[in-house]
């Protein structure tokens, strides 16, 4: 059996990290969202499924769990940068391979089968579609897809820069260098 660090990261996010879970799913990361239940149940699932537990709750400890990540920032972008620095998200980046809503792996579906499940303009302009066999949602590479790709490119670029805005010697709080 491979160690957790040697495989693609699999996450479980606590109920307060829904946006983070959706963004990780867009990137292709297997990410459960724990919507309700006790911390004990959250930790049990993380341990049983070898998942990295993502939380902002400092009361959750690592006892019995391979990895707990206490995210420092309440801001989504900063959370994604923090995770990209800690885990190989760029290496396993496969956008639109998982449903952003239910985490099920997506499958290709032809435009003929999509039919009236998407707006007619979408069916006319796009040829590649993905379907979630879990919840039935249909995905295509439209404006939302392109915006998310740009957002992830910026996140990966920021994650490569080890000192964030204001944290490098000689920089202003906004990240610029003084004259």
LUMMI-385736 format. One record per residue: residue number from 1; residue in three letters; x, y, z of N, C-alpha, C in turn. Coordinates in Angstrom, 1 decimal. Layout:
N
seq | type | n.x | n.y | n.z | ca.x | ca.y | ca.z | c.x | c.y | c.z
NUM | Ala | X | Y | Z | X | Y | Z | X | Y | Z
...
//
This chain:
179
seq | type | n.x | n.y | n.z | ca.x | ca.y | ca.z | c.x | c.y | c.z
1 | Unk | 0.8 | -1.2 | 0.0 | 0.0 | 0.0 | 0.0 | 0.9 | 1.2 | 0.0
2 | Unk | 0.6 | 2.2 | -0.8 | 1.3 | 3.4 | -0.9 | 1.1 | 4.3 | 0.3
3 | Unk | 2.1 | 5.1 | 0.7 | 1.9 | 6.1 | 1.7 | 1.0 | 7.2 | 1.2
4 | Unk | 0.4 | 7.9 | 2.1 | -0.5 | 9.0 | 1.7 | 0.2 | 10.0 | 0.9
5 | Unk | 1.5 | 10.3 | 1.3 | 2.2 | 11.4 | 0.6 | 2.6 | 11.0 | -0.9
6 | Unk | 2.6 | 9.6 | -1.2 | 3.0 | 9.2 | -2.5 | 1.8 | 9.0 | -3.5
7 | Unk | 0.6 | 9.3 | -3.1 | -0.5 | 9.2 | -3.9 | -1.1 | 10.6 | -4.1
8 | Unk | -2.1 | 10.7 | -5.1 | -2.8 | 11.9 | -5.3 | -3.5 | 12.2 | -4.0
9 | Unk | -3.5 | 13.5 | -3.6 | -4.2 | 13.8 | -2.3 | -5.7 | 13.6 | -2.5
10 | Unk | -6.3 | 13.0 | -1.4 | -7.8 | 12.9 | -1.3 | -8.2 | 13.6 | -0.1
11 | Unk | -9.2 | 14.5 | -0.2 | -9.5 | 15.4 | 0.9 | -10.9 | 15.1 | 1.4
12 | Unk | -11.1 | 15.6 | 2.6 | -12.5 | 15.7 | 3.2 | -12.5 | 17.1 | 3.9
13 | Unk | -13.4 | 17.9 | 3.5 | -13.5 | 19.3 | 4.0 | -14.6 | 19.4 | 4.9
14 | Unk | -14.4 | 20.1 | 6.0 | -15.5 | 20.3 | 7.0 | -16.6 | 21.2 | 6.4
15 | Unk | -17.7 | 21.2 | 7.0 | -18.9 | 21.9 | 6.5 | -18.7 | 23.4 | 6.1
16 | Unk | -17.7 | 24.0 | 6.7 | -17.5 | 25.5 | 6.5 | -16.7 | 25.7 | 5.2
17 | Unk | -16.3 | 24.7 | 4.5 | -15.3 | 24.9 | 3.4 | -16.0 | 24.4 | 2.1
18 | Unk | -17.2 | 24.7 | 1.9 | -17.9 | 24.2 | 0.7 | -17.4 | 24.8 | -0.6
19 | Unk | -17.0 | 26.1 | -0.6 | -16.5 | 26.7 | -1.8 | -15.1 | 26.1 | -2.1
20 | Unk | -14.3 | 25.8 | -1.1 | -13.0 | 25.2 | -1.3 | -13.2 | 23.8 | -1.9
21 | Unk | -14.2 | 23.1 | -1.4 | -14.4 | 21.7 | -1.9 | -14.8 | 21.8 | -3.4
22 | Unk | -15.7 | 22.7 | -3.8 | -16.1 | 22.8 | -5.2 | -14.9 | 23.2 | -6.1
23 | Unk | -14.0 | 24.1 | -5.6 | -12.8 | 24.4 | -6.4 | -11.9 | 23.3 | -6.6
24 | Unk | -11.7 | 22.5 | -5.5 | -10.8 | 21.4 | -5.6 | -11.4 | 20.3 | -6.5
25 | Unk | -12.7 | 20.2 | -6.5 | -13.3 | 19.2 | -7.4 | -13.2 | 19.6 | -8.9
26 | Unk | -13.3 | 20.9 | -9.1 | -13.1 | 21.4 | -10.5 | -11.7 | 21.0 | -11.0
27 | Unk | -10.7 | 21.1 | -10.1 | -9.3 | 20.8 | -10.4 | -9.1 | 19.3 | -10.6
28 | Unk | -10.1 | 18.5 | -10.2 | -10.0 | 17.0 | -10.3 | -9.6 | 16.3 | -9.0
29 | Unk | -9.6 | 17.1 | -7.9 | -9.2 | 16.5 | -6.6 | -10.4 | 15.8 | -6.0
30 | Unk | -10.3 | 14.6 | -5.6 | -11.3 | 13.8 | -4.9 | -11.5 | 14.5 | -3.5
31 | Unk | -12.6 | 15.2 | -3.4 | -12.9 | 16.0 | -2.2 | -14.3 | 15.8 | -1.7
32 | Unk | -14.4 | 15.1 | -0.5 | -15.7 | 15.0 | 0.1 | -16.0 | 16.3 | 0.9
33 | Unk | -17.3 | 16.6 | 1.0 | -17.7 | 17.7 | 1.8 | -18.5 | 17.1 | 2.9
34 | Unk | -18.0 | 17.3 | 4.2 | -18.7 | 16.8 | 5.3 | -19.7 | 17.8 | 5.8
35 | Unk | -21.0 | 17.6 | 5.4 | -22.0 | 18.7 | 5.7 | -22.5 | 18.7 | 7.1
36 | Unk | -22.7 | 17.6 | 7.7 | -23.2 | 17.6 | 9.1 | -22.8 | 16.3 | 9.9
37 | Unk | -22.7 | 16.5 | 11.1 | -22.2 | 15.4 | 12.0 | -21.2 | 15.9 | 13.0
38 | Unk | -20.7 | 15.0 | 13.8 | -19.8 | 15.4 | 14.8 | -18.3 | 15.4 | 14.3
39 | Unk | -17.5 | 16.0 | 15.0 | -16.0 | 16.0 | 14.7 | -15.5 | 14.6 | 14.7
40 | Unk | -16.0 | 13.8 | 15.6 | -15.6 | 12.4 | 15.7 | -15.9 | 11.6 | 14.4
41 | Unk | -17.1 | 11.9 | 13.9 | -17.5 | 11.2 | 12.6 | -16.7 | 11.7 | 11.5
42 | Unk | -16.4 | 13.0 | 11.4 | -15.5 | 13.6 | 10.4 | -14.2 | 12.9 | 10.4
43 | Unk | -13.6 | 12.8 | 11.6 | -12.3 | 12.2 | 11.8 | -12.3 | 10.7 | 11.4
44 | Unk | -13.4 | 10.0 | 11.8 | -13.5 | 8.6 | 11.4 | -13.5 | 8.4 | 9.9
45 | Unk | -14.3 | 9.2 | 9.2 | -14.3 | 9.1 | 7.7 | -12.9 | 9.4 | 7.1
46 | Unk | -12.3 | 10.4 | 7.6 | -10.9 | 10.8 | 7.2 | -9.9 | 9.6 | 7.3
47 | Unk | -10.0 | 9.0 | 8.5 | -9.1 | 7.9 | 8.8 | -9.4 | 6.7 | 8.0
48 | Unk | -10.7 | 6.3 | 7.9 | -11.1 | 5.1 | 7.2 | -10.8 | 5.2 | 5.7
49 | Unk | -10.9 | 6.4 | 5.1 | -10.7 | 6.5 | 3.7 | -9.3 | 7.1 | 3.4
50 | Unk | -8.5 | 7.3 | 4.3 | -7.1 | 7.9 | 4.1 | -7.2 | 9.2 | 3.4
51 | Unk | -8.1 | 10.0 | 4.0 | -8.3 | 11.4 | 3.4 | -7.6 | 12.4 | 4.3
52 | Unk | -7.2 | 13.5 | 3.6 | -6.6 | 14.6 | 4.3 | -7.7 | 15.5 | 4.8
53 | Unk | -7.8 | 15.8 | 6.1 | -8.9 | 16.5 | 6.6 | -8.6 | 18.0 | 6.5
54 | Unk | -9.4 | 18.8 | 5.9 | -9.3 | 20.2 | 5.7 | -10.3 | 20.9 | 6.6
55 | Unk | -9.7 | 21.9 | 7.4 | -10.6 | 22.6 | 8.4 | -10.0 | 23.9 | 8.7
56 | Unk | -10.8 | 24.8 | 9.3 | -10.3 | 26.0 | 10.0 | -10.5 | 25.9 | 11.5
57 | Unk | -11.1 | 24.8 | 11.9 | -11.4 | 24.6 | 13.3 | -10.1 | 24.1 | 14.1
58 | Unk | -9.6 | 24.9 | 14.9 | -8.3 | 24.5 | 15.6 | -8.6 | 23.5 | 16.7
59 | Unk | -9.9 | 23.2 | 17.0 | -10.2 | 22.2 | 18.0 | -10.1 | 20.8 | 17.5
60 | Unk | -10.0 | 20.7 | 16.1 | -9.8 | 19.3 | 15.6 | -8.3 | 19.0 | 15.6
61 | Unk | -8.0 | 17.9 | 16.2 | -6.6 | 17.4 | 16.4 | -6.4 | 16.2 | 15.5
62 | Unk | -5.1 | 15.9 | 15.3 | -4.7 | 14.9 | 14.3 | -4.8 | 13.5 | 14.9
63 | Unk | -5.2 | 13.3 | 16.1 | -5.3 | 12.0 | 16.7 | -6.0 | 11.0 | 15.8
64 | Unk | -5.3 | 10.0 | 15.4 | -6.0 | 8.9 | 14.6 | -6.2 | 9.2 | 13.1
65 | Unk | -5.7 | 10.4 | 12.7 | -5.9 | 10.8 | 11.3 | -4.5 | 11.0 | 10.7
66 | Unk | -4.2 | 10.5 | 9.5 | -2.9 | 10.7 | 8.9 | -2.5 | 12.2 | 8.8
67 | Unk | -3.4 | 13.1 | 8.3 | -3.1 | 14.5 | 8.1 | -4.3 | 15.3 | 8.3
68 | Unk | -4.1 | 16.4 | 9.2 | -5.2 | 17.4 | 9.3 | -4.5 | 18.7 | 8.9
69 | Unk | -5.1 | 19.4 | 8.0 | -4.6 | 20.7 | 7.6 | -5.6 | 21.8 | 8.1
70 | Unk | -5.0 | 22.6 | 9.0 | -5.7 | 23.7 | 9.6 | -5.4 | 24.9 | 8.7
71 | Unk | -6.4 | 25.3 | 7.9 | -6.1 | 26.4 | 6.9 | -6.1 | 27.7 | 7.7
72 | Unk | -5.2 | 28.6 | 7.4 | -5.0 | 29.8 | 8.1 | -5.9 | 30.9 | 7.7
73 | Unk | -6.1 | 31.0 | 6.4 | -6.9 | 32.2 | 5.8 | -8.4 | 31.8 | 5.7
74 | Unk | -9.2 | 32.8 | 5.9 | -10.7 | 32.6 | 5.6 | -10.9 | 32.8 | 4.1
75 | Unk | -10.0 | 33.3 | 3.4 | -10.1 | 33.6 | 1.9 | -9.9 | 32.4 | 1.1
76 | Unk | -10.8 | 32.1 | 0.2 | -10.7 | 31.0 | -0.7 | -9.4 | 30.9 | -1.5
77 | Unk | -9.0 | 32.0 | -2.1 | -7.8 | 32.0 | -2.9 | -6.6 | 31.7 | -2.1
78 | Unk | -6.5 | 32.2 | -0.9 | -5.3 | 32.0 | -0.1 | -5.4 | 30.5 | 0.4
79 | Unk | -6.5 | 30.0 | 0.6 | -6.6 | 28.5 | 1.0 | -6.1 | 27.7 | -0.1
80 | Unk | -6.5 | 28.0 | -1.3 | -6.0 | 27.2 | -2.5 | -4.5 | 27.3 | -2.7
81 | Unk | -4.0 | 28.5 | -2.5 | -2.5 | 28.7 | -2.6 | -1.8 | 27.9 | -1.5
82 | Unk | -2.4 | 27.9 | -0.3 | -1.8 | 27.2 | 0.8 | -1.7 | 25.7 | 0.5
83 | Unk | -2.8 | 25.1 | 0.0 | -2.9 | 23.7 | -0.4 | -2.0 | 23.4 | -1.5
84 | Unk | -1.9 | 24.3 | -2.5 | -1.0 | 24.1 | -3.7 | 0.4 | 24.1 | -3.3
85 | Unk | 0.8 | 24.8 | -2.2 | 2.2 | 24.8 | -1.8 | 2.5 | 23.5 | -1.0
86 | Unk | 1.5 | 22.9 | -0.4 | 1.7 | 21.7 | 0.5 | 1.5 | 20.4 | -0.2
87 | Unk | 0.6 | 20.4 | -1.3 | 0.3 | 19.1 | -2.0 | 0.5 | 19.3 | -3.5
88 | Unk | 0.7 | 18.2 | -4.2 | 1.0 | 18.3 | -5.6 | -0.2 | 18.5 | -6.5
89 | Unk | -1.0 | 19.6 | -6.2 | -2.2 | 19.9 | -7.0 | -2.0 | 20.1 | -8.4
90 | Unk | -0.9 | 20.8 | -8.8 | -0.6 | 21.0 | -10.2 | -0.3 | 19.7 | -10.9
91 | Unk | 0.3 | 18.7 | -10.3 | 0.6 | 17.5 | -10.9 | -0.6 | 16.6 | -11.2
92 | Unk | -1.6 | 16.8 | -10.4 | -2.9 | 16.0 | -10.6 | -4.0 | 16.8 | -11.1
93 | Unk | -3.7 | 18.0 | -11.7 | -4.7 | 18.9 | -12.2 | -5.4 | 18.4 | -13.4
94 | Unk | -6.7 | 18.0 | -13.3 | -7.5 | 17.5 | -14.4 | -8.9 | 18.2 | -14.3
95 | Unk | -9.0 | 19.4 | -14.8 | -10.2 | 20.1 | -14.7 | -11.4 | 19.4 | -15.4
96 | Unk | -12.5 | 19.5 | -14.8 | -13.8 | 18.9 | -15.2 | -13.7 | 17.4 | -15.3
97 | Unk | -13.0 | 16.8 | -14.4 | -13.0 | 15.3 | -14.3 | -13.9 | 14.8 | -13.1
98 | Unk | -14.3 | 15.8 | -12.3 | -15.2 | 15.4 | -11.2 | -16.3 | 16.4 | -11.1
99 | Unk | -17.5 | 16.0 | -10.6 | -18.6 | 16.8 | -10.5 | -18.3 | 17.8 | -9.3
100 | Unk | -18.5 | 19.1 | -9.6 | -18.3 | 20.1 | -8.6 | -19.3 | 20.1 | -7.5
101 | Unk | -20.4 | 19.5 | -7.7 | -21.5 | 19.4 | -6.7 | -21.4 | 18.2 | -5.8
102 | Unk | -21.2 | 17.0 | -6.5 | -21.3 | 15.7 | -5.7 | -20.0 | 14.9 | -5.7
103 | Unk | -18.9 | 15.3 | -6.4 | -17.6 | 14.7 | -6.4 | -17.5 | 13.4 | -7.2
104 | Unk | -18.6 | 13.0 | -7.9 | -18.5 | 11.8 | -8.7 | -17.7 | 12.1 | -10.0
105 | Unk | -16.8 | 11.1 | -10.4 | -16.1 | 11.3 | -11.6 | -17.0 | 11.5 | -12.8
106 | Unk | -16.7 | 12.4 | -13.7 | -17.5 | 12.7 | -14.8 | -17.2 | 11.8 | -16.0
107 | Unk | -18.2 | 11.6 | -16.9 | -17.9 | 10.8 | -18.1 | -18.3 | 11.7 | -19.3
108 | Unk | -17.7 | 11.4 | -20.4 | -18.0 | 12.1 | -21.7 | -19.4 | 11.7 | -22.1
109 | Unk | -20.0 | 12.6 | -22.8 | -21.4 | 12.4 | -23.3 | -21.5 | 13.2 | -24.6
110 | Unk | -22.1 | 12.6 | -25.6 | -22.2 | 13.2 | -26.9 | -23.2 | 14.3 | -26.9
111 | Unk | -23.0 | 15.3 | -27.9 | -24.0 | 16.4 | -28.0 | -25.4 | 15.8 | -28.3
112 | Unk | -25.4 | 14.7 | -29.1 | -26.7 | 14.2 | -29.5 | -27.5 | 13.7 | -28.2
113 | Unk | -26.8 | 13.1 | -27.3 | -27.4 | 12.6 | -26.1 | -27.8 | 13.7 | -25.1
114 | Unk | -27.0 | 14.8 | -25.1 | -27.3 | 15.9 | -24.2 | -28.6 | 16.5 | -24.6
115 | Unk | -28.9 | 16.6 | -25.9 | -30.2 | 17.1 | -26.3 | -30.7 | 18.4 | -25.7
116 | Unk | -31.9 | 18.4 | -25.1 | -32.4 | 19.6 | -24.5 | -32.1 | 19.8 | -23.0
117 | Unk | -31.1 | 19.1 | -22.6 | -30.6 | 19.2 | -21.2 | -29.7 | 20.4 | -21.0
118 | Unk | -29.3 | 21.0 | -22.1 | -28.5 | 22.3 | -22.0 | -29.2 | 23.3 | -22.9
119 | Unk | -29.0 | 24.6 | -22.7 | -29.6 | 25.6 | -23.5 | -29.2 | 25.4 | -25.0
120 | Unk | -30.1 | 25.7 | -25.9 | -29.9 | 25.5 | -27.3 | -28.6 | 26.2 | -27.9
121 | Unk | -28.3 | 27.4 | -27.4 | -27.1 | 28.0 | -27.8 | -25.9 | 27.3 | -27.4
122 | Unk | -25.9 | 26.6 | -26.2 | -24.8 | 25.8 | -25.8 | -24.6 | 24.6 | -26.7
123 | Unk | -25.7 | 23.9 | -27.0 | -25.7 | 22.8 | -27.8 | -25.2 | 23.1 | -29.2
124 | Unk | -25.4 | 24.3 | -29.7 | -25.0 | 24.7 | -31.0 | -23.5 | 25.0 | -31.1
125 | Unk | -23.0 | 25.6 | -30.0 | -21.6 | 26.1 | -30.0 | -20.6 | 25.2 | -29.4
126 | Unk | -21.0 | 24.2 | -28.7 | -20.0 | 23.3 | -28.0 | -20.2 | 21.9 | -28.5
127 | Unk | -19.1 | 21.1 | -28.6 | -19.2 | 19.7 | -29.0 | -18.8 | 18.7 | -28.0
128 | Unk | -18.1 | 19.2 | -26.9 | -17.6 | 18.3 | -25.9 | -18.4 | 18.6 | -24.6
129 | Unk | -19.0 | 17.5 | -24.1 | -19.8 | 17.6 | -22.9 | -19.4 | 16.5 | -21.9
130 | Unk | -19.5 | 16.8 | -20.6 | -19.3 | 15.8 | -19.6 | -20.5 | 15.7 | -18.7
131 | Unk | -20.8 | 14.5 | -18.3 | -22.0 | 14.3 | -17.5 | -21.6 | 13.6 | -16.1
132 | Unk | -22.4 | 14.0 | -15.1 | -22.2 | 13.4 | -13.8 | -23.2 | 12.2 | -13.7
133 | Unk | -22.7 | 11.0 | -13.6 | -23.6 | 9.9 | -13.4 | -24.3 | 9.9 | -12.0
134 | Unk | -23.7 | 10.7 | -11.1 | -24.3 | 10.7 | -9.8 | -25.5 | 11.6 | -9.6
135 | Unk | -25.4 | 12.8 | -10.1 | -26.5 | 13.8 | -10.0 | -27.1 | 14.3 | -11.3
136 | Unk | -26.5 | 13.8 | -12.4 | -27.0 | 14.2 | -13.7 | -26.6 | 15.5 | -14.3
137 | Unk | -25.8 | 16.3 | -13.6 | -25.4 | 17.6 | -14.1 | -24.6 | 17.4 | -15.4
138 | Unk | -24.7 | 18.4 | -16.3 | -24.0 | 18.4 | -17.6 | -23.0 | 19.6 | -17.5
139 | Unk | -21.7 | 19.3 | -17.9 | -20.7 | 20.3 | -17.9 | -20.2 | 20.5 | -19.4
140 | Unk | -19.8 | 21.8 | -19.7 | -19.1 | 22.1 | -21.0 | -18.1 | 23.2 | -20.7
141 | Unk | -17.2 | 23.3 | -21.6 | -16.1 | 24.3 | -21.5 | -16.4 | 25.7 | -22.0
142 | Unk | -17.3 | 26.3 | -21.2 | -17.8 | 27.6 | -21.6 | -17.0 | 28.7 | -20.8
143 | Unk | -17.6 | 29.8 | -20.6 | -17.0 | 30.9 | -19.9 | -16.6 | 30.6 | -18.5
144 | Unk | -17.4 | 29.9 | -17.7 | -17.1 | 29.5 | -16.4 | -15.8 | 28.6 | -16.3
145 | Unk | -15.7 | 27.7 | -17.2 | -14.5 | 26.8 | -17.3 | -13.3 | 27.7 | -17.6
146 | Unk | -13.4 | 28.6 | -18.5 | -12.2 | 29.4 | -18.9 | -11.8 | 30.3 | -17.7
147 | Unk | -12.8 | 30.9 | -17.0 | -12.5 | 31.7 | -15.8 | -11.8 | 30.9 | -14.7
148 | Unk | -12.3 | 29.7 | -14.5 | -11.7 | 28.8 | -13.5 | -10.3 | 28.4 | -13.9
149 | Unk | -10.1 | 28.1 | -15.1 | -8.7 | 27.8 | -15.6 | -7.7 | 29.0 | -15.3
150 | Unk | -8.2 | 30.2 | -15.6 | -7.3 | 31.4 | -15.3 | -7.1 | 31.5 | -13.8
151 | Unk | -8.1 | 31.3 | -13.0 | -8.0 | 31.4 | -11.6 | -7.0 | 30.4 | -11.1
152 | Unk | -7.0 | 29.1 | -11.6 | -6.1 | 28.1 | -11.1 | -4.7 | 28.4 | -11.6
153 | Unk | -4.5 | 29.0 | -12.8 | -3.2 | 29.4 | -13.3 | -2.6 | 30.4 | -12.4
154 | Unk | -3.4 | 31.4 | -11.9 | -2.9 | 32.4 | -11.0 | -2.6 | 31.8 | -9.6
155 | Unk | -3.4 | 30.8 | -9.2 | -3.1 | 30.1 | -7.9 | -1.8 | 29.4 | -8.0
156 | Unk | -1.6 | 28.6 | -9.0 | -0.3 | 27.9 | -9.2 | 0.9 | 28.9 | -9.2
157 | Unk | 0.7 | 30.0 | -9.9 | 1.8 | 30.9 | -10.0 | 2.1 | 31.5 | -8.7
158 | Unk | 1.1 | 31.8 | -7.9 | 1.2 | 32.4 | -6.5 | 1.8 | 31.4 | -5.6
159 | Unk | 1.5 | 30.1 | -5.8 | 2.0 | 29.0 | -4.9 | 3.5 | 28.8 | -5.1
160 | Unk | 3.9 | 29.1 | -6.4 | 5.3 | 29.0 | -6.7 | 6.2 | 30.0 | -6.0
161 | Unk | 5.6 | 31.2 | -5.8 | 6.2 | 32.3 | -5.2 | 6.0 | 32.1 | -3.7
162 | Unk | 7.1 | 31.6 | -3.0 | 7.0 | 31.1 | -1.6 | 6.7 | 32.3 | -0.6
163 | Unk | 7.0 | 33.5 | -1.0 | 6.7 | 34.6 | 0.0 | 5.5 | 35.4 | -0.6
164 | Unk | 4.4 | 35.3 | 0.0 | 3.2 | 36.0 | -0.4 | 3.3 | 37.5 | -0.2
165 | Unk | 2.3 | 38.3 | -0.6 | 2.3 | 39.7 | -0.4 | 2.6 | 40.1 | 1.0
166 | Unk | 3.6 | 41.0 | 1.1 | 4.0 | 41.6 | 2.4 | 4.8 | 40.7 | 3.3
167 | Unk | 5.1 | 39.5 | 2.9 | 5.9 | 38.6 | 3.7 | 7.4 | 38.5 | 3.4
168 | Unk | 7.8 | 39.1 | 2.3 | 9.2 | 39.1 | 1.9 | 9.9 | 40.3 | 2.5
169 | Unk | 11.1 | 40.2 | 2.9 | 11.9 | 41.3 | 3.4 | 11.9 | 42.4 | 2.3
170 | Unk | 11.7 | 43.6 | 2.6 | 11.8 | 44.7 | 1.7 | 10.6 | 44.9 | 0.8
171 | Unk | 9.4 | 44.3 | 1.2 | 8.2 | 44.5 | 0.4 | 7.2 | 45.2 | 1.2
172 | Unk | 6.3 | 45.9 | 0.5 | 5.2 | 46.6 | 1.1 | 4.1 | 45.6 | 1.4
173 | Unk | 3.1 | 45.9 | 2.2 | 2.0 | 45.0 | 2.5 | 1.3 | 44.5 | 1.3
174 | Unk | 1.3 | 45.3 | 0.2 | 0.5 | 44.9 | -1.0 | 1.4 | 44.0 | -1.9
175 | Unk | 2.6 | 43.7 | -1.4 | 3.5 | 42.9 | -2.2 | 4.5 | 43.6 | -3.1
176 | Unk | 4.3 | 44.9 | -3.3 | 5.2 | 45.7 | -4.2 | 6.5 | 46.0 | -3.5
177 | Unk | 7.5 | 46.3 | -4.2 | 8.8 | 46.6 | -3.7 | 8.9 | 48.2 | -3.5
178 | Unk | 9.3 | 48.6 | -2.3 | 9.4 | 50.1 | -2.1 | 10.4 | 50.7 | -3.1
179 | Unk | 10.2 | 52.0 | -3.4 | 11.2 | 52.7 | -4.3 | 12.6 | 52.8 | -3.8
//
